């Protein structure tokens, strides 16, 4: 077929709107190409949506580095109803080995005490529950935290091995007998410090855990008031840079608080006192203490409800652990 005859055939008008054949063929090819492009576009969109849904599902299954720490919230009524709240505590800093700063303070451990008093917490259980009736512990909630994490924040509870019946709400209820045994009847050699609030003793629980026992003044009205304020304010608090309240004792006129024991002195001792013979704090150590203190205060003042305002910030209230982490006390 010659080119002239081909041109003549393509130039013939068709029955479709009187269009020439070559125009109709061009339109058909164009429609086919557009159809292919539409199908490809729909397929690509579907694939993207599927991929996003899979990614979202994967992210929901894989948690961030931050750790959840369970905090108990208690309102002690006649039926001892307990509730729980969860707090995510985060931190940006990555703690370095403290051997770059100073040698660790070696602490000698005394022999384990006789566990004969293990049942002492059971003796006064009913009486203590009744004396606590009507008191309500504060609850802590996180208002806002950025993506932070602590290495080694979640550790074994120092209350493991103690009688379960004496664990009430967020903390541990101790009898006077428990704490007398732990502190060797509040011996003078176990005194860690004294102040207008009372005396702090070093003690060792029946499970071997070292603790600091704050014995409030024996003026009943004053001791009970201080006890209520402190327990309600800090009973729910959990933070790496705050001294943890482990439990309490209410028996007769006695009002005592049991804290974790921080065995590396306080900032005042490191700067001006008894810890100076262990060496001088490097700038790295000082910055670590400074940042830890700032995080603790930010947590108390901003991150929990109700807020806890520390009204006695001083170097002697900033304790230091073996890794030179600051632990704020007396808040």
C-alpha positions in Angstrom: 0.0 0.0 0.0 1.5 3.3 -1.0 1.8 6.2 1.3 -0.8 8.1 -0.7 -3.4 5.4 -0.3 -2.5 5.1 3.5 -3.0 8.9 3.9 -6.3 8.6 2.1 -7.5 5.8 4.4 -6.5 7.7 7.5 -8.2 10.9 6.2 -11.5 9.2 5.7 -14.3 10.4 8.0 -15.7 7.8 10.4 -19.2 7.4 11.8 -18.0 8.6 15.2 -18.9 12.3 15.3 -17.6 12.5 11.7 -14.0 12.4 13.0 -11.2 11.4 10.7 -9.7 7.9 11.3 -6.3 9.2 12.4 -7.9 11.6 14.9 -10.0 8.7 16.3 -6.9 6.6 16.6 -5.0 9.4 18.4 -7.8 9.9 20.8 -8.0 6.2 21.6 -4.2 6.0 22.2 -4.4 9.0 24.5 -7.3 7.6 26.5 -5.4 4.3 26.9 -2.3 6.1 28.2 -4.3 8.2 30.6 -6.1 5.0 31.9 -2.7 3.3 32.5 -1.5 6.4 34.4 -4.6 6.5 36.5 -4.3 2.9 37.4 -0.6 3.4 38.3 -1.5 6.4 40.4 -4.2 4.5 42.4 -1.9 1.6 42.9 1.0 3.8 44.2 -1.4 5.6 46.6 -2.7 2.4 47.9 0.9 1.1 48.5 1.8 4.2 50.4 -1.2 4.0 52.6 -0.5 0.3 53.3 3.1 1.1 54.2 2.1 3.9 56.6 -0.3 1.7 58.3 2.3 -1.0 58.7 4.8 1.5 60.1 2.3 2.9 62.5 1.5 -0.6 63.7 5.2 -1.4 64.2 5.8 1.9 66.1 2.8 1.1 68.4 4.4 -2.3 69.1 7.9 -1.1 69.8 8.2 1.2 72.9 10.6 4.1 73.2 13.7 3.8 75.4 11.9 5.5 78.3 10.8 3.2 81.1 7.5 3.0 82.9 7.7 3.1 86.7 4.7 2.2 88.6 3.7 4.5 91.4 1.0 3.6 93.9 -1.5 6.1 94.9 -3.4 5.4 98.1 -6.4 6.8 99.8 -6.7 4.9 103.1 -10.4 4.4 103.9 -12.0 1.8 106.1 -11.8 -0.7 103.4 -8.1 0.2 102.5 -8.9 0.8 98.8 -5.7 1.2 96.7 -5.3 2.8 93.3 -2.3 3.0 91.0 -0.9 5.6 88.7 1.9 5.3 86.2 4.7 7.8 85.8 7.1 7.9 83.0 10.3 9.4 84.2 12.8 10.3 81.5 16.2 11.9 81.3 18.4 12.9 78.4 21.8 12.5 80.0 23.9 9.4 79.6 25.7 8.8 82.8 29.5 8.2 82.5 31.5 5.9 84.7 32.3 7.7 87.9 35.9 6.4 87.9 36.7 9.4 85.6 35.7 11.7 88.5 36.8 10.2 91.8 37.4 6.8 93.4 34.3 5.3 95.0 33.8 5.6 98.7 34.3 2.1 100.1 31.6 1.2 102.6 32.1 -1.7 105.0 29.0 -3.8 105.5 28.1 -5.1 109.0 27.1 -8.7 109.4 23.4 -9.5 108.6 21.2 -9.1 111.7 19.1 -11.8 113.2 15.9 -12.3 111.4 14.0 -13.2 114.6 12.0 -9.9 114.4 10.6 -10.7 110.9 7.1 -11.1 112.3 7.2 -7.9 114.2 5.4 -5.9 111.5 2.4 -8.1 111.9 1.9 -7.4 115.6 0.5 -3.9 115.3 -1.1 -4.1 111.9 -4.7 -3.5 112.9 -3.8 -0.7 115.2 -1.7 1.1 112.6 -4.4 0.7 109.9 -6.9 2.3 112.2 -4.6 5.2 113.1 -4.0 5.8 109.4 -7.7 5.8 108.6 -8.8 9.0 107.0 -5.4 10.0 105.8 -5.1 10.3 102.0 -1.8 10.1 100.1 -1.2 12.5 97.3 -1.1 11.2 93.7 1.5 12.0 91.2 0.8 12.5 87.5 3.1 13.5 84.7 2.1 16.7 83.0 4.8 17.0 80.4 8.1 15.2 79.7 10.4 15.1 76.7 12.0 12.0 75.4 14.4 11.2 78.2 15.8 8.1 79.6 17.7 6.9 82.6 20.2 4.0 82.5 19.6 1.6 85.4 16.6 3.5 86.8 14.5 0.5 87.4 16.2 -1.6 90.1 15.2 -4.3 92.5 13.0 -3.0 95.3 14.8 -2.4 98.6 11.6 -3.8 100.3 12.0 -7.3 98.9 12.0 -9.9 101.7 10.0 -7.8 104.2 6.7 -9.2 105.5 4.0 -8.6 102.8 1.3 -7.9 105.3 3.1 -4.7 106.3 3.2 -3.3 102.8 0.4 -0.7 102.6 -0.2 1.5 99.6 2.8 3.2 98.1 5.2 2.4 101.0 6.0 0.0 103.8 4.6 0.2 107.3 7.2 -0.4 109.9 6.6 -1.0 113.6 8.6 0.6 116.3 10.2 -2.7 117.0 11.3 -3.0 113.4 13.1 0.3 113.5 14.6 -0.2 116.9 16.1 -3.5 115.7 17.3 -1.8 112.5 19.1 1.1 114.3 20.3 -1.0 117.4 17.7 0.8 119.5 18.6 4.2 118.0 22.2 4.0 119.1 24.2 7.2 119.2 26.8 5.7 116.9 24.2 5.4 114.2 23.2 9.1 114.2 23.7 10.6 110.7 22.4 14.1 111.5 20.3 16.2 113.7 18.1 19.3 113.2 14.9 21.1 114.3 12.9 18.3 112.7 14.5 15.5 114.8 17.3 13.0 114.4 18.3 10.8 111.4 19.7 7.3 112.1 21.4 4.8 109.9 19.8 1.4 110.0 19.8 -2.0 108.4 16.5 -3.8 107.7 16.0 -7.6 108.2 16.5 -8.1 104.5 19.9 -6.4 104.7 18.9 -3.1 103.1 20.6 0.0 104.5 18.2 2.8 105.3 18.1 6.3 106.9 15.4 6.6 109.6 14.2 10.1 110.4 12.8 10.2 113.9 10.6 13.3 114.2 10.4 15.2 117.5 8.3 13.6 120.2 6.0 16.6 120.5 2.9 14.8 119.5 1.1 17.6 117.7 4.1 18.9 115.9 5.4 15.5 115.0 2.0 14.4 113.6 1.6 17.6 111.6 5.1 17.3 110.1 4.5 13.6 109.4 1.2 14.2 107.6 2.7 17.0 105.5 5.8 15.1 104.5 4.1 11.8 103.8 1.3 13.3 101.7 3.8 15.4 99.8 6.4 12.9 98.9 4.9 9.5 99.4 4.2 9.1 95.7 7.4 10.7 94.3 9.7 8.6 92.2 12.7 10.2 90.5 16.4 9.3 90.1 17.6 12.5 91.7 15.3 12.5 94.7 15.8 10.5 97.9 13.1 7.8 97.9 10.8 7.5 100.8 10.5 3.7 101.5 8.0 3.7 104.4 6.9 5.1 107.7 6.0 4.3 111.3 3.2 5.6 113.4 3.1 4.1 116.9 2.1 6.0 120.1 3.9 9.3 120.0 6.5 8.1 117.5 6.5 9.4 114.0 9.3 8.1 111.8 10.1 8.1 108.1 12.3 5.5 106.4 14.4 6.6 103.4 16.8 4.9 101.1 20.4 5.3 102.4 22.8 7.3 100.2 26.2 6.3 101.3 28.6 8.9 99.6 28.0 11.9 101.8 26.4 15.2 100.8 27.6 18.2 98.7 28.5 20.2 101.8 30.8 17.5 103.0 32.5 17.1 99.6 33.0 20.8 99.3 33.9 21.9 102.9 33.7 18.9 105.2 34.5 15.3 106.0 34.6 14.0 102.5 37.4 16.2 101.4 40.0 13.6 102.3 38.6 11.4 99.5 39.6 14.0 96.9 38.2 17.1 95.2 35.2 17.1 93.0 36.1 17.5 89.4 34.2 20.0 87.2 32.6 17.0 85.5 31.4 15.7 88.8 30.2 19.2 89.8 28.2 19.6 86.6 26.7 16.2 87.1 25.5 17.1 90.6 24.3 20.5 89.4 22.2 19.0 86.5 20.8 16.3 88.7 19.7 18.8 91.3 18.1 21.0 88.6 16.2 17.9 87.2 14.9 17.0 90.7 13.6 20.5 91.3 12.1 20.8 87.9 10.3 17.5 88.5 9.0 18.6 92.0 8.0 22.1 90.8 6.6 21.4 87.4 6.1 17.7 86.4 3.7 16.5 89.1 0.4 17.5 90.5 0.1 18.7 93.2 3.4 20.4 92.9 5.9 20.1 95.7 7.9 23.3 96.4 11.3 22.6 98.1 11.7 25.3 100.7 15.1 24.3 102.1 17.6 24.0 99.2 21.2 23.9 100.6 24.3 21.8 100.0 23.7 19.6 103.0 20.4 18.5 101.6 22.0 17.4 98.3 23.2 13.8 98.9 25.6 12.1 96.5 25.7 8.4 95.6 28.6 6.3 94.5 28.2 7.3 90.9 28.0 11.0 91.8 24.4 11.4 91.1 22.7 14.1 93.1 19.8 13.1 95.3 17.8 15.9 96.8 16.4 15.3 100.3 14.2 17.1 102.8 11.7 18.2 100.2 
